[in-house]
Amino acid sequence: MQQQEDTQQTAELRLAFLRHLPKRLEMLRKRGQRLCGHGWDINALTLLFREIQPLAGACGRYGLLDIGEHLFSIERFLAPFVAQVSVPDAAQTEVFAARLRALEPLIASLGGSPGEAERGAGPTTPLPVPRERVDFPLLVTPPADYWRRFTRPPPAPAALAPKVTRTIPAKPRAAPPPTAPLRPAAAASPAPKAPSAPVPIPVAAPAVAAKAEPPAPSAPRTTEQRKVYHLSDGNPLASEIDQRLDSAGLYELTILDNVEHLREILGAFPPHLVIVDAAFESALESVGALVKSTRARARHRLALLSFSTSGELPVRLRAMRAGADAFVALPVQAEEVTARIAELLAADSADPYRILIVEDDRSQAIFAESILRKAGMTTCMVTDPLAALDQLDQFRPELILMDLYMPACDGMELTAIIREREAFVSTPIVFLSGEQNEEKHFEALDSGGDDFLAKPIRPKHLISAVTNRVRRARQLERRGAGQNPRDPVSGLYQRAHVIDQVNAMLTRDDANATHGGLMYIEIDSAARTRERIGMLAFDALLGQLGAFLAAHVDAADQVTRYGDASFLLLCPQGDEAALIRLATDLRDRTARESFDQDGRSYTLSLSLGICSLAARLGEVGAMLNAAERAMTDSRRPGSGHVGIYHTETAAAPAGTFQALGEEIRSALKADSFQLLFQPIVALQGAEVEQFQALLRLAGSDGKLHTAAEIVPIAQRDGLIAEVDRWVMSRCLLVLAERARQQRNVRLFVNQSIETAGDAQHGVWLKQMLETRRLDADQLVIEFRMADAQAHLHDLTEFAGLMRSLGVHVALSAFEASAIAFRILDQIPASFVKIGPRYAEEGLGTPAIREELREIVAHAHARRMEVIAPRIENAQSAALLWTAGVDFIQGDFVQQAGQDLSFDFHAASIH
């Protein structure tokens, strides 16, 4: 459910970004032209650079490669001036102006036009503008490497290329011009190891175990994509439609060029949609027959869309009789077609139809319920008509199947009572009865019913009648919600509307002001509560909590449901201190509130993460990720369950930072850093000698500083490149020394993300490997997952270069999410290190174990191996082994030391 939710959130983020992109590009263009025409100053240049950085990254992530590459070129042009605190001369200004002019056709391709920034971006609900405007002081002498502080934001889900399956056509035809990178089908992966029963080892010299024969791998769970088969001749319109479907990330597209291929693939894998180009119009009847037979055995809805060169009525009738759900007459714009496809493929399975069955005859009720449940719908059966009213608010049905004659209260009376409630005025009510009198039929419809079905009814007729009515009701609800994005009962806003409003705030002329922000709210221990009380009761609790939150915020604030157990709160006003006060107040109020469900009272606790506009991430996906990370950090001991995202290093005494910075400089000059090494041991009997290199620095006060303390200060003071170079040089010396002893080992070396962005570092590393004649397979360069999200473009390029050299890349602190799994598809990593929470007490919960199995399956399917760090006890090691983890690291195996001493031959963990 969460993965399907992620897909919908991805689509909403992308649509909101595209809606405001023309205005943002036009604003950038005009600001740049003003600088070219009226003169430069370093402050304005720096601000322009900061605005271009996140926008360039977002365009790349959302599949707009032409615009993204152009913005990246502008970013690279401005970067040296920001770094050197200088401004362009006349010739350089002309080059910059030419690049700005090149933006005009790109803006036009998105539907924008010159002057759009002044006119606005369309009928977006206006947000209150803060009374106080924050102006930026003139930056005369900024600190060294000032521009490096403004990192690219973490990627939103839609940034990553979708997984696309293609069937090679029998005859050659023109391929659509790509606008987003398409990945080939994944190669067959080796079978993951599947142990039988865990036997934890002692630390000292355990016995070597024979390696069991692994079974075939199970397919990893991924976000469900809608299968689309396109019977196409490769015409320009079809190619553009295919490319749009590819870049959306929601569909698994297969292109076919003849009916026989379609027949074969339909027999094996039923899709969700079949598209038939006008070139195959003459074969529409045979295609319709194939689709009809596939529908009879498919477990989901299968739609058929046909194109035609004629829009005449006889042609339309012919298409409808062939079973087409949608008919498109040419010529037509690709945008209209993709919108129609999105409507046909609305994610019904992610949100099953909710049907309330009111029937006093229990056998009849069970019959209808079994039919609808098998069709994938959620049902609630009520045999007492008076009890149906109690179920309305809890179950919130999308259609009511009503018996006509019942004791105590017949169907017509109950319908009249339901229609008096505003929330259910338009809910479809369908009568089901054996009544043959037509006058009674009309009387029932007059009471407020929508249709009358006569008993006995065939199962497929019942399914069709219910499905069509609920689908139309959802379409009407979506269109109505576009005019009124706020639910009148709960006070919650539509998620897409809130996301769109965040984009509108980022698009304002005063978007660099420090007012307003986004709050990510999640229920603590949600998984346990859901398991204890059940899905329906938990969903009802969420509804009560949402209404409670909406009632306790200002009128200008907007609350929306975001995930299975989370909410978003958009606050268009207030500084960071005000946002923290609001978050604390909401948490305290919620903790004191009692929520009633099924006759029982529940109390809920919340964790809240804040990302204010002061963080200047520049893109809604980045703000969402930052707020969610702040929420996760708020759950650490002593954090108070309210966290705020900061781009700067966490607050600490200035003297502490200054002293440690001086000690880092001294250590670089005196070569006085230390390296400790900790073994990484295989859980399945492999004898690979692997160690993690750990950076340490002995302070003047005798304290041994860890990398977690050293790296942030080194980044702040512009020393991180030198620290990274020192660590890598020393590790290469260690590898060379071990090679001379004919004991090859593999070292995992942590590097900062600045290394990935340094083009010269790859050249230097290649020279060092060749000079020392080292096997590149012995080196693994490790980056944190958070840095991978924030700098996906740089890290992808760097990892590709390392792979060409034979050097491995590892991603650490990995946690299961749709975004994280898509990043694995982009970065050619060899190892994945799971986050520490998977090895702590949470591993004993079913939800955490399921997440871990999902990570292992996903990594193994991509020929990556999984490492669990910070293992402290035998129980964690045993549980990780049963989940299929490949290696463990931590004090349970051996504490870190200055030498590389560990007997890997005797330490096979099994």
N, C-alpha and C positions, 0 to 999 in steps of 0.2 A: 504494500500500500504506500509506504514511504517513497519507494522508487518511482511509482507512478505519479505521486505527488510532485516529486522532483522534476519530472518531465514537464508537467503543467507549469510549474514555477519557471522553468527554463524558457518556455515559450512566452510567458508573460513578460519576463525580463527583456527578451529580445524585441518583442513588439513595442514595449515602452521605449526602449533605446532607439529603435528605428524611427519612431514617431517624432522624437525631438532632435534627431541627428541633424537634419538640414538646418535647423535654426542655430544649433551649436557651431556647426561648421561656418555658417554665414557670419556669426559673431566673431569667431576667430579670424576669419578673412578680413573683416572690417577693422578689427583691432590691429592686425598686422599692417594693413594699408595705412592706418593713421600713423603708426611708427615710421613707416617708410616716407610718408609725406611731411610729417611735422617734426621729425627728429627722434633719436633714440635716447633712452636713459636705462641704466642697468636694472632699475627696479621694475619698469614696465616689461623689459625683455625677460626678466626672471619669471614674472607672473605669467606671461604668455607661454613660456617654456613649460611651466608647471601645469597649465591648462591643456597643452597639447599632449603631454606624456600619458595621462590616463585615458584620454580620448583615443589616442593611437592604439594603445593596447586593447581597448574595448572593441574597436573596429576589427582588429585582427581576430579577436575571440569570437565575434559574432559573424564571421565569415565574409566580411566586407574587405577583402584582401587588397583591392585596388586603392581604396581610400586609406586603409591602414598603412600600406607601404608608403603612400604619399605623405601621410602625417609623420611616419617614422623618419622619412628623409628630411622633413622640416625640423623634427626633433634633433636629428644628428647635426644639422646645419647650425642650430642655435647652441648646442651643448658646449662647444669650445669657448664661445663668448661668455656663457654663464660661468664656466669653470675659471676662465682667466680674468673675469671682471672687466670685460671690454665690450665695445659695441661695434657693429659692422661699419666698414667704410663705404664710400659711394658705390664702388663696384660690387661689393658684397650685398649692399642694400638692393641693387638692381636684380641680383640673382634671387634674393629672397622674395622680391616683388613678383618675379616670374613664377616662382613656386606657388605663391598665393593665387595668382591668376589661373594657374592650373587646377585650383580647387573648384572654379566656377562650373565647368562641365560635370564634375563629380557631384556637386550639390544639385545640379539640374537633373542628373540621373536618378536622384532620390525623390524627385518631385518638388524640390525647393527652388527658389529663385532669388535673385538679388533683391534686397529690401525686406526679405522675410523676417529677419531679426527684429525689425521695427514693428512689423504687423503682428507678430506673435505666432504661436505654433498651433492655433486652432482652438476649438471649443473646450479647452481644459478648464476645470473648475478653479477659479483663482484662489490663491492662498493669501492670507494676510501678510503684508510686507512689514517687517520689523521697523519700529519707529526710529531706532538708532542705527545709523549706518557706520560701519567700521571702515575707515580709510587706512590704507597702508602707508606708512612713512617711507620717505625716499631712502632707498638703500644705497648708501654711498660706498661703504667698504664692507661687503659681506665677508663672513668667515671663509676660510679655505674649504674647498670642496662643498660649498653651500648647496649646489644643485643636487649632490648625491643624496641629500636627505629626502628628497621627494621621490620616493620609490613608486613604481607602478603598482596599481591596486591588484588585489587577488582576482583571479578570473571568475566570471560568472559561468554557470553551466553551459550556456549556449555557445560559449566561445570555442568549445572543442568540437572538432570535426565529428559528425555522426558516423556510426558504423553502417556502411552501405554494402549490400550484397548485390552483385550484378551477375546476370547470366549472359555469357558470351553469345551473341547472335550467330546464326548459321552463315549469313552472308555479311560482308563488310558494309559498314555504313558510317556516316560521319558521327563522331562523338560530340556531345555538347561541350562548348567551351567552358572549362572549369572556372568557377569563382570561389571555390573553397577546396582545400586539400581533401582528396578522397583516399582512404586507406584501402589497400588490397585486403582480401580475405585473410584472416589470421591463419598462419601455418599450423599444421597439426602439432599439438604440444605433447611433450612426454607425459606419461602417466604419473600423477602425483603419488607420493608414498602414502600408504595407508596402513598404519600399524595396527596390531591386534589389541593387546592390553598393555597399559603403561606400567613400566617397572622403573621407578626413579633410581638414579645411581647415587652412590656416595661420592663425596668430593675426591677421595683418594682412589686412584687406579681401579676403576670398575672393569668388569670383564667385557671383552669384545663380543658383539652380537652379530650373528649372520644376518645379512640383509634380506628381508622378505621380498618375494616377488610382488610388485605392486599391481593392483587392479587397474582397470581402465578408468580414466579420469571422468569425473562428473562435470557437466557443464556448469560454469559459474552463473550465478544469478545476476542479471543485469536489468537495467530499466527496460520495461517492455516497449517495443516499438511496433507500430502498425505496419503490417506487411502490405505492400502495394505492388501489383503487377501491372506494367504498362506495355500494352501491345502497340508498338509504335514503329513508324517508318523513318524516324529521325528528323522530322521537319523542324524548322527553327522554333516554332511555338512549343512543340513537344520537348525539345531540348531545354528550353528555358524553364518549362514546368518541372522537368526532371531535376534540373540543377537547384531550383528553389526547394523542392522536396528534400534533396540531399542536404542542403545547408541548414534546413530547419532543425535537423537532429531528432525528429519525432517519428520518422518513417524508415522502414527497411525496404528499399526500392530494388525491384528486379525488372530489367528492360528486356522485352522479347520482340522478335521480329516476324513470327508467323504463328498461326493458330495451333499447329501441332505442338510447338514448344509450350504454348499456354495449356494445352490439354494435358501434357505430361506433368507439368509442375502443379497444376490444380489437383491432379490425382494424388500427389504426394503431400503438398503443404497448402491447405486452404488459406488464402489471404484475407485481409479485411476490405480490400478494394481492388477492383479490376478496372483499368482505364483502357478504352478502345479508341484509337485515332480514327479520323475520317477515312484514311486510306483503307481501313478494314471494315468499312460500313456495310459492304455487301455480305460479309460473314457474320453480321451482328446476331442473326437468328441462331446460328450454330454456337457462337460464343455464349449467348444467353442460355442455351440449353446446358452447356457445360457449367455455367455459373449456378443454374438452378439445381443440378444434381449435386454440386459441391455444397450448396446451402443446406441440403437435406442431411448432410453428415457433419457439417461444421458446428462447433460449439459456440461460435460467436457470429455476430452479424456480418454478412458479406454484401458489400455494395457494388454496384456496376454503374460506371459513368461512361457515356458515349459521346463522341464528337460527330458532327455532320457538317457538310458544306451547305446544307439547306435547313432553313428553319420552318419550312412549311408544315402545316398540321398533319398531313398523312405521314410525313417522315417522323414526326414526333410520336405519333400513335404507334408506328412500327417499332420504334425504340422502346416505348413503354411496354408493348406486348412482348418484346424480347426479354423483359425483366429489368430494364435500366431504371436505376433510382434517380439519375440525373441526366439531363440532355443539354448539350452545349452546342449552339449553332455558331459557326465561324463566320466572320472573324471575331476574335475576342481577345482581351488582354490577359496576360499570364496571371496578373494579380487577382482577377476575378475568378479564374479557374482554381488557383491555390486556395482562395477563400472558400470556394464551394467544396473542395476536397477536405479542408479542415472541418467544415460543418458535417460532411458525411462521416468523417472519422472521429467525431467527438468521442472523448474517452469515456464511453458508457461503462466499460468494465471497471474503470478506476473508481467510479461512483455508481454502483448498481442502482437500478430503478427500485424505489421503495413502494411496495404495494400493500395496502391494508385490506384484508379480506373480512367482511362482516357477514357471517352466515351462521344461522342457528343450527343447521344440520351439520354435525361434526364431520360426517363422512364426506359430504359435499365440500366442506371447507378444506379438509385434508387433501382431497382430489385436486382442487384448484391450486392449493399451496405447493403441492409436489410438482405440478406442471410448471409453475412460474419459477420455482427454485431451480429446477433443472435447466431453465432458460437463463440462469445467471442473475435472477432478481432477488432482492431481499424482501421477505414477506413478514407480515404480522397477522396472525389469525385471531379473530375475536368471535366467540359464539354467543356472547351476551350483548345485544345491541346497545344497552345502556353503558356498558364498559368501553364502547368504542370511543366515546368522547374523552375518556382519560388517556387513551393512546395517541390522540391527535398531536398533542404538544410534545410527547416523548418520542414518538416514532416519526412524526412529520411526514406523512405519506405523500407521494407524488401522484398517486391514483388510488381511488377507493373502489373496490369491487363489492357491490352491495346486493344482498338478497332482498327481494321485494316484500315477501311476507315473513314476519318474525313475531314472536310473542312479546308482549309488553310494549313494543314500539316497532312499527313496521318501517320499511325502507324509505318510504316517502316522507314520513314524519322525521326520521333521523336526518334525512338529507336537508330538510328545511332548517333544522337546528344547526347543522354544520355550516350552511350557507350564511347564517347570522354572524359567524366569526370571520373577521376581516382577513385573517391570515389564510383562510381556506375558501375564499370566495371563488377563486378560479381553479381550484384543484379538481381535476376530472373525476366524476362519479359515474360509474357504469353499473347499471342494474343487470342482474343475472337471475332469471326466473323462468319457470315453465309456463307462465301465464300466456294464454293464446289470445286474450281479448285485446284488440288494438286500442280500444278506449283506455284501458288500464296503462297501456304503453305510453300514450300521450299524456295521461295524468301523471305518470312517474316522471316524464321529461319536464312537465310543467312545474313539478315540485323543486326542480333544480338539478335534475340528472342530465348527463351529457349524451348517454346512449343506452340502448337496451339490447341485451344479448339473450337469445332464447335457449333454454336448456332442452335437450342435452347439447353441449357445444364440443366440437372436436378440439383437441389440445392445440393444434397449430393455429386454429382460428382464434382461440383465446389468447395465445401468445402474440399473434399479429395485432389483434385489437388493442391489447394493453400496450405493446411496444410503440405502435404508431401514435397513440394518444399521449403517452408520456414524452416521447421525443418532441412532438409539437409543443407540448407544454414547456419543455426545457428551452426550446428555441425562443418562444415568446417571453419566457422569463429572462433569458440572456439579453434580448433586445430591450425589454423594459428596464433591466438593471443598468443598461448603458445610459439611460436617461436619469435614473435614480440609483446611484451606486451604494446607497446606504439602506440596510434592512430596517424597515420601520419597527419591527418587533424587538430585535436584539440590539440595534444601534451600531452593529458592525458594518464596516465598509467592504466592498469587494476588493480582493487582493490586487487584481490588475489595476484597479483605480488608484490604490495607495501607491503602488510601484510607479504608476504614471505621474502621480503628484510629486514623488521624490525626484523624478527626472525633471519635472517642471521647476522645482526649486534649484536644481543644479544648472538649469538653463538660464536663470534670471541674470540680469546684468550685475546684481550684487551677490552672485553665488559664492563669492569669496568671503562674505560676511561670516561671522562666527555664531549666528543665531540658528537655532533649530537643530534637529537631529533625528535619528532613527533608533528605536529601542526594540531589541529582540527579547521576548518573554517566553520562558518555557517552564512547564510544571516539573517540579522535582519528583524523582522516582515515578515518572509517568508509566513506564513499562510495568512496574510491579502493580500499580493501581489498576491498570487496564487488565492485567491477568487476574487480579483478585475479584473485580466486580463485573467484568465482561465488557465487550466492545460497545454494545448499545448503551449501557448505563454510563460508560466512560464518555461516550460522545455527548450524551445528555449533560453530563457534568461540564464538559467543555463549552457547551452552549450557554450554561448558566454563568460560567466564569467569563466568557466573552461579553455577555450583557453587563456583568458586574464591572468589568474594566471600562467598557464604553460609558458607563454611568458615572465613573469617578475620574474622568479627564475633562479638560476644558473643551468648549464647543469647537475650537479650531483644530483640536487634535483628532486623529483618525486611527481607529483600531481595526485590525482585520485578522482573521484566522490565517496562519501561514503553513503549518505542518500538522502532523498527527497530534502533537501536544504543545504547539507553540503559537504565539501571536506576534504581530508587528504593531508597533505604535509609532506613528509619524507625528512629531511635534514641530510645527513650523516656526515656533518661537522659543526663546529661552537659551541661555548659555549653558556650559557644561555643568556648572554648579546647580542651576535650576533643574536640569535634566536628572541629575543624581538625586536631588530632593524629591522629584516626582517619582522616580523609580523606587526609592526607599519607602515613600508613602504608600504606593501601590502594593508593595510587598507586605508592609505591616497591616494594611487594611484587609488584604486577602487572607492573611494568616488568622485574623480575628473573625473572619466571616465563616458562617456555617452553610454549606450547600446540601440541600435535601434531594435525595434520589431514591425511589423505591422504598420510601418509608424510613430511610436511614440518613443520618447526617454525616457529612464528610468535611474535613478541613484540608486545604490545599496550600502548599508553600511554593513560592516562585523563585526563579533565578533570572536576573535581568542583565542584559548587556547593552551598552550605549555606544553608538558611533555618531558623533556630532559633525555638523558641517565644518567645524573648526579643524577636523582632521584633513579636510581638503583632498579626499580620495577621488572626487571628480566623476564617479560612476556608481549607479545604484547597486550593481552586483558587488562591487568592492565594499560598499557600505554595509550591505547585508552580511557578507562574510566577516567583516571586522566586528560588527555588533554580535554575531554569533560566537566568535572567538572570545570576545569580552565576557559574554555570558558563561562560556565554559570555564574561563579563568576565575570567574566570580565564585565558583563552587569549591575552590581550593580553601583549605583551612585558614580561617582568619580573614577571608575576603568579604564576608557579609552578604554574599549572594547578590551583590550589585557591583558590576564592573563597567569600566569605560575604556574604550580603545584610545591609545595614545601612540602617535607616530614616533615620539621621542623616547629615550630610555627612561624607565621608571624612576620616579623621584627618589633621591637619596641625598645625603649630605654632600654639599659641594666639595668639601675638603676630601671626602672619601674618593670621589671621582677624580679629583685633581691628583691626589697622591698615587692612585693606581695608574693613571695615565702616565705619570712621570716614571713609575717603575717599569711600565711596558716599554717606554723609550729606552730606558737604561738596559733592559734585558735584550733589546734588539742590538744595541751597540756592543754589549758585553757577551752576547751569545749565551745568555744564562737562563733561557727557558728550559723546561724539562718535558720529556715525553715518558708517559707510562703506557704499558701495554696490557690489554686484557684479552684472553682467548675467546674466540667465537666457535662453539663446539656443535658438531652435527648431531641431530637427534636420531638419525636413521642409519648410523653405521659408517658414514663417509670418514675418510682420514685426511681431509684437507686441513692444512695448518693455516689458521686465520687468526689475526689479532686486530683489535681496535686500538689505534693510536690516540692517546688522551693528552691534551695540552695542559701543563701546570706551570705556575710561576710562584716561587717562594718570595713572599713579601719581606720588607725590612723588619716588620713586626713579628716575623716567624710564621705568619699565616700562609697556607698553601692555597693560592687562588686557582679556581677551576676555569675551564674554557667558558662556562656560562657567565662568569664574572669578567673575564678578559675581553671576549669578543665585542660586547656592546660598547665598552669604553674605547677599544681600538677602532671600531666603526665611527664613533663620535669624533675621535681625534684624527681621523684620516690615516690610521696606521694599519688597517686591517689587511691591505695588500702585502705589506712587509711581513706581518705575522703569518699569513697564509703561505708566503714564499718560504719563510723559515721552517714551518712545519713540514711542507712538502719536501724541501731539500733534505732535512734530517731523516725523513722516512725513506727517501731514495737511497741515502747512505746506509740505512739499516738493511734495506733489501739487497744492496750490493754486497754488504758484508756477509749476509746469510747465503747469498749465491756462491761466494768464495768458499764457504764452508759446506757447499753442496747440500744445503738444507733450504730449499725454496719455500717461502711463506707468502701469504697474501695479507697485505695491510689495508685496513679501512681507515681513510684519512678524511677528517672533517675539513671542509673549506667553506668560506662564506660565499654568499651569492655574488658579491663583487667580483670574485674570481671568474664566474661564468660570463660576466659582462666584459671582461678584459680580453680583447682579441690577442694580445701579445702573450698571455699566460699559456695558451695552447701551444704556441710556437716554442716558448721556452721549455715546456714540459716535454715536447717531442725531442728537442735537442738533448735534454738531460737523459731521457731514456736511451737514445742512441749512443750518447757518449759513454754512459755507464754500462751499455749492453745489457739492459734489463728487459725481462719479459714483461710486456705491458699487462699481461693477464694477472700479474701479482699485485696490481694496484687497483683499489676501489676508492673513488672520490665520492664523498657522502655530502648530501645537501638536505636541509630540513624541508619538510613538505610545505610549511607556510611560505618559505622563500620560493619554492617551485610555483605555488599559486600566484605569488606577487610578481614573479619575473619569468613567466612561462616562455615567452619569446626567446629571451637570452639563454635560459637553461636548455631549451630544446636544441638550439643551435650548438651550444657547448657539448651537450651529451652526444649529439651526432658526430662532432669532431672527435670526441674521446672514443667512440665506438670505432671510428675509422683507424684510430691508433691501436685499438685492442684494449684500451683502458675501460674498466667497468665504472658504472655510476650506481649509487644507492640513494634511495629516498627514505629519510627517517621520520619518526613521529607520525606515521601513517595511520589514519582512522577511516573507517568505512563511510563513504558517502558517494553519491552519484558524481559529484565534481571530482573527487579524488580518483575514482575509477577511470574517469575520462582522461585525467592527467596521465595516468599510467599508459593510456593508449597513445599519448603524444610523445612522452619522453622515453627513449630507448634505455631504460634502466635494467640492471641485472639482479638487483637485490631490493627488497622492501623491508624496512624496519618498522614494526608495529608500534603504536603509541603505548606509553607505560600503563594506561588504564586496563589494557587487556591482560596484564600480568598481575594485577592487584586483586583485591577481594571481589571486584566486579566480575571476574572470569567465572565465578560460580553461578551467575545468573544465566538463564537460557538466552536472553536477548544478546548479551555480550558474546556468549559462545557462538551464537548464530552469525553475528557480525564478523567474528574472527574466521569462521569457516568460509564466509563469503570472500574475505580478503585473500585467504589462501587459495581458494578456487580461482579467483580472478587473476592472481599473480601466476599461478602454475599454468593457467591457460595461455599466458604470454611468456612462458619460459623464464619467469623470474622466481627467485627463491626468497623465502620469508624468514626473517630473523626477529627473535623476541629479545630485547635488551632488558637489563635491570631485573634479572631473575634472582630472587633471594631465597627460595625454598623449594623443596622437592615437590610439593603439591602443585605449584604453578608449572613446574617443568613437565609433570605428568599430564596436566590438563592441556598444555600447549602441544604436547606430542600427539594426543588423541585428536586434536584439531588439525593436524597435518603440517605444523610449523617445521621448517627445515633446520634451523640453528637457534641456539640460545646463547646469551651472554649475560654475565652478572656475577655477583659475589658468590652465588651458589656454586658456580663452576670454579672460579678462582678470582681472588682480588687482584686489582691492577698492580703491576710491579714494573721495575725498570728493565728487567730482562725478559726475553721471549722464551720462558721455560714452561712448558706444559707438554705432557705425554698424550698427544692426540691419538696414538695407536691404541692406547689402553683406555681411552676416555669416551668411547662410543656410548652414547646415551640411548637406551632402548627401553 
